[in-house]
Amino acid sequence: MPNFQKMYFIAAGAIADALDEMDKLNVGTAKERLREALYHAEEVYISQGEDGPDDSPESLEK
């Protein structure tokens, strides 16, 4: 099962960092922080998400 808590902390930290950068008018840096967090959270999901039976296409059809 994916570690949603870890993905949440990755996203929340990046959002906080991006908001700080936006306050400084560093929009490019803010965007990069969000992109990196998205990539990292997706990696967590992909690496841990394949083990659970609820992720199978068959279970989604029910």
HELIX and SHEET records of a PDB file:
HELIX    1   1 PHE A    4  ASP A   23  1                                  20    
HELIX    2   2 VAL A   27  GLY A   49  1                                  23    
HELIX    3   3 PRO A   53  ASP A   55  5                                   3    
HELIX    4   4 PRO A   57  GLU A   61  1                                   5    
END                                                                             
